[in-house]
């Protein structure tokens, strides 16, 4: 299978579905990761242009740890992600057509900040737009209906009840190793907010694991809109 995971910021996929992506890669599937925002506002000391470059490198390093074939940066500035921006819409549609995924993973509608929610909406729109033959992108259309979507967990799992779980007990350490690649964020949260973010994410994964009787898990919900539903199970 070909899996396209589209998150907002460079570390969001590692947080929400890193264990699942690593599991896919270990099983020999093709994993492509994409972040829409470049993360340039994610620090109070490092200035945006420098941080943008640093976070791009961190994302590429994390992708290698997870076994992703490629990490794509749409390069929208933080706080500027909008599902109504046609330039961004076409860039995301191009990513989808380039990746030719069997399905996609992204943020759900109840995530904690606008950029995340708008990224999810943009992926939803791209899922449909790419099915329109005459919608213009550099990569050609590929056959089939709108690409199915799975929504990944929210931060700390708030207002998110999974309907499907993936056992990531064998990839939890890979998930956390990938997360540690985002040094600008891990170090800043520890110094500024006194939060051990890797421990935070391990705890969330353990909590989802308790819900489905395994040591560690990630939770998902399918996008329940026509024509994105399918009888096929995509999650491992």
URHUMO-V840993 format. One record per backbone hydrogen bond with DSSP energy under -1.0 kcal/mol. NH is the residue of the N-H (numbers start at 1). CO is the residue of the C=O. Records with the same first field share a line. If there is no record, write none. Layout:
NH->CO / CO
//
This chain:
3->30
4->103
5->32
6->105
7->34
12->9
15->11
16->12
17->13
21->17
22->18
23->19
24->20
25->21
26->22
27->23
28->25
29->24
30->1
32->3
33->70
34->5
35->72
36->7
37->8
38->76
42->39
51->47
52->48
53->49
54->50
55->51
56->52
57->53
58->54
59->55
60->56
61->57
62->58
63->59
64->60
65->61
66->62
67->63
68->63
69->31
72->33
74->35
76->36
80->77
85->82
89->85
90->86
91->87
92->88
93->89
94->90
95->91
96->92
97->93
98->94
99->95
100->96
102->2
103->2
104->148
105->4
106->150
111->108
117->113
118->114
119->115
120->116
121->117
122->118
123->119
124->120
125->121
126->122
127->123
128->124
129->125
130->126
131->128
132->129
135->132
150->104
151->221
152->106
157->154
158->155
160->157
163->220
164->220
166->218
168->216
171->168
172->168
175->171
176->172
177->173
178->174
179->175
180->176
182->179
183->181
186->182
187->183
188->184
189->185
190->186
191->187
192->188
193->189
195->189
197->195
200->196
201->197
202->198
203->199
204->200
205->201
206->202
207->203
208->204
209->205
210->206
211->207
214->209
217->205
218->166
220->164
221->151
223->149
225->223
228->225
//
